[in-house]
């Protein structure tokens, strides 16, 4: 992430405003999609854990 931030700064400084804005928007969309997929994965795993019998022998 630090390399991406550095690249954004260099890109803005070099005058590539359109390309930088497009790249930041694309990275934001990809991060949101990844977060949604991760939430679904962990929700599915939590449901699977709820179905397991609990060992109360201790």
C-alpha positions in Angstrom: 0.0 0.0 0.0 2.9 2.4 0.7 4.2 1.7 -2.8 0.8 2.5 -4.3 0.6 5.8 -2.3 4.1 6.7 -3.5 3.1 5.9 -7.1 0.0 8.2 -6.8 2.2 11.0 -5.5 4.7 10.6 -8.3 1.9 10.3 -10.9 0.2 13.5 -9.8 3.5 15.3 -9.7 4.3 14.2 -13.2 0.9 15.4 -14.5 -0.8 12.1 -15.1 -4.0 13.2 -13.3 -6.5 11.2 -15.4 -4.5 8.0 -15.1 -4.0 8.3 -11.4 -7.7 9.1 -10.7 -8.7 6.1 -12.8 -6.2 3.8 -11.0 -7.4 5.0 -7.6 -11.0 4.5 -8.5 -10.3 1.0 -9.9 -8.3 0.0 -6.8 -11.2 1.2 -4.5 -13.7 -0.8 -6.4 -11.5 -3.9 -6.3 -10.9 -3.5 -2.5 -14.7 -3.2 -1.9 -15.3 -6.3 -4.0 -12.6 -8.2 -2.0 -14.2 -7.0 1.3 -17.6 -8.3 0.2 -16.2 -11.7 -0.8 -14.3 -11.9 2.4 -17.4 -11.1 4.5 -19.4 -13.8 2.6 -16.6 -16.3 3.2 -16.4 -15.7 6.9 -20.2 -15.7 7.3 -20.3 -19.0 5.6 -17.5 -20.4 7.8 -19.3 -19.1 10.9 -22.5 -20.8 9.9 -20.6 -24.1 9.4 -19.1 -23.7 12.9 -22.5 -23.3 14.4 -23.6 -26.7 13.2 -20.8 -28.5 14.9 -21.6 -30.3 18.2 -20.0 -28.7 21.2 -17.9 -31.0 23.4 -18.8 -30.2 27.1 -16.8 -33.2 28.6 -14.2 -30.9 30.3 
